[in-house]
Amino acid sequence: MHGAFILTTVVVNDIAAFAEYRAAVAHVNAKLGGDLLVRGSVSEVLEGDAEAGEVVVALGFSDAETARAYIASSEYAALAPLRAKAGRFVIRVVG
């Protein structure tokens, strides 16, 4: 059961770098316990504003403390240059 989530939206600037990031972050998820619940491009905006091609990712965690520890981990921090190259990320903890 998930008590907290990391919700991320990404406006992809470099498709190849984003593919590399996805592969690298999958290893971080496996090591640190992020449960990938959703990853996909926005197909339709029902209300509000979104950028074309925006990607939404949802990871589930047992609690907010674990989600914050994931983001603060050295493994995730090591991916920062690749994230910056891949696109514009907005990362939120919910829960």
C-alpha positions in Angstrom: 0.0 0.0 0.0 1.3 3.4 -0.9 1.1 6.2 1.5 2.9 8.8 -0.6 3.8 9.5 -4.2 6.3 11.3 -6.2 4.5 13.0 -9.1 6.7 14.3 -11.9 5.9 16.2 -15.1 8.5 16.5 -17.8 8.7 18.7 -20.8 11.2 16.7 -22.9 13.8 18.7 -24.7 16.1 15.9 -25.8 14.5 12.6 -26.6 17.7 10.6 -26.6 18.8 12.0 -23.2 15.3 11.3 -21.8 15.5 7.7 -22.9 18.9 7.4 -21.2 17.5 9.0 -18.1 14.5 6.6 -18.0 16.9 3.6 -18.2 19.2 5.0 -15.5 16.3 6.0 -13.1 14.8 2.5 -13.5 17.9 1.2 -11.7 17.5 3.7 -8.9 13.8 2.7 -8.5 14.8 -1.0 -8.3 17.5 -0.2 -5.6 15.5 2.4 -3.5 12.0 1.0 -3.9 10.2 3.5 -6.1 7.1 1.6 -7.5 6.5 2.9 -11.0 2.7 3.4 -11.2 2.3 5.7 -14.3 4.6 6.9 -17.1 3.2 8.3 -20.2 2.6 11.3 -22.4 -0.4 13.4 -21.8 -2.9 12.4 -24.5 -5.6 15.0 -23.7 -5.8 18.1 -21.4 -9.3 18.2 -19.8 -8.8 21.5 -17.9 -6.0 23.9 -17.4 -2.7 24.3 -19.3 -0.1 21.7 -20.3 2.7 21.7 -22.8 2.6 19.5 -25.9 4.4 16.2 -25.3 4.5 16.6 -21.5 5.2 13.3 -19.8 3.7 12.4 -16.4 5.4 9.9 -14.0 4.0 8.6 -10.7 6.1 6.6 -8.2 4.5 5.0 -5.1 6.3 4.8 -1.7 5.3 3.6 1.7 5.3 7.1 3.2 6.4 10.7 2.5 9.7 10.3 4.4 10.7 7.4 2.1 9.7 9.5 -0.9 11.9 12.4 0.3 14.8 10.1 1.0 14.6 8.8 -2.5 14.9 12.3 -4.0 17.7 13.1 -1.5 19.6 10.0 -2.3 23.1 10.1 -3.8 21.9 7.7 -6.5 19.1 10.0 -7.6 21.2 13.2 -7.3 23.8 11.6 -9.6 21.2 11.8 -12.4 20.8 15.6 -12.1 23.0 16.4 -15.2 21.1 13.9 -17.3 17.7 15.3 -16.1 18.8 18.8 -17.0 19.8 17.7 -20.5 16.7 15.7 -21.0 14.1 18.3 -20.2 12.3 20.5 -17.6 11.2 18.4 -14.6 8.7 19.4 -12.0 8.9 17.0 -9.1 6.3 16.9 -6.2 5.8 14.7 -3.1 2.1 14.0 -2.4 1.1 12.4 0.8 
